[in-house]
Amino acid sequence: MQRLSHTFFIICSLFFAFISCEKLEFPTDSKETQVNKPNEEIKKDSTSNSQNTNAPTELSIEDYVYEHLESQEPFSVNDILSIIPQFFQLISPTDTPASGISKVNTIGYIVGYVNGNNINKTVFGTEGSKESNIVIADTPNEQDYTKCIAVQLSTTSSYLNSRNALNLSAHPENLGKRVILYGKIEKYMGALGMKNILQYEFVE
């Protein structure tokens, strides 16, 4: 009887020891889960922050413009519509400088032309197109003239090559193409635009 009691005591002890060991494992698993969640959140936060590194606000307006001019990095259409006017206000608070900014690269998609003397007369497409100008935007399917700029295609001999190659009347296939224009930012068609296009390059 004593042997049976002793054996029963050993079995019970082993059983309770086994249960207690299993219980000790749970806090460890719980801690690992709690540690992993903050790490995942930090990773998501750092990813979302990295998406905002290209904002022009990291530079002053003047530095942003001068950096583009020195490096010949193309301005976007949005730059001409939003950044350049602020730049003009800084260097000439009373009025937009009549001389504009020469020797500038601008990049955009050819989306149409102006049928008149104001950017609000923009025609998106090629029907009835003129040789005298094109309209460019930051996206190839733009339909809002307030997000576009007009580009003069002059008959002056220095700029005639660009006129002949870019106008939609002779080259309707240019519609939707992306192009870098080298010329002058100046008021044109009632708003800031480009004139005196000395060089151009179609790009992907």
C-alpha positions, 0 to 999 in steps of 0.5 A: 500500500505504501508503495502504491501511495508513493507511486501515486505521489510521484505521478501527481508531482510530475503532472503538476510540474508539467502543467506549471512548465506549460504556464511559464511559456505563455508570458514569453510568447506574449512579450514577443508579440508586444515587442513586434507590434511597435516595431511594425508600427515604427517601420510603417511610420518611417516608410510614410515619412520617407515618401515626403522627402522631395517637397520643395519646402525643404529649400527656400523659394530662392534656393530652389530656383537658383539650384535649378538654374545652376544645375539646368534641372528642368522646372515642372509646369507646376513650378512655373505656375506656383514657385516662379511667381513667389520667386518674382515676388521676392526679387521684385515685390511690386511687379513681375520682372518684364525680362523674365528668366532666360536659359531655363529648362522646362519639362512637360507633356504637349496637351494642346494649343491656344486658339486665341490670345489667352491661356483660357482659350486652350484647346486640348487636342490637335483639331484646328491647331496653330503653328504659333504655340503649344500648351504643355502640362505635367500630365499627358491627359490634363484638361484644366488650362489652369494647370498648363502653360502656353509655349510660343513658337516664334518665326524668328530664325533662332527659334524656327527649328523648334517651331517647325518640329513642335507645332501640332499643325504639322505634327499632330503625333506630338500630342501627348509626348513629353518634351524638355524645352530650353528657353525663357520663362515670361508672361505669355497668353495672359499668364506665365509661359515660355518664349524663345525656345532655342532647343527641345528634346523629346523624352520618355 
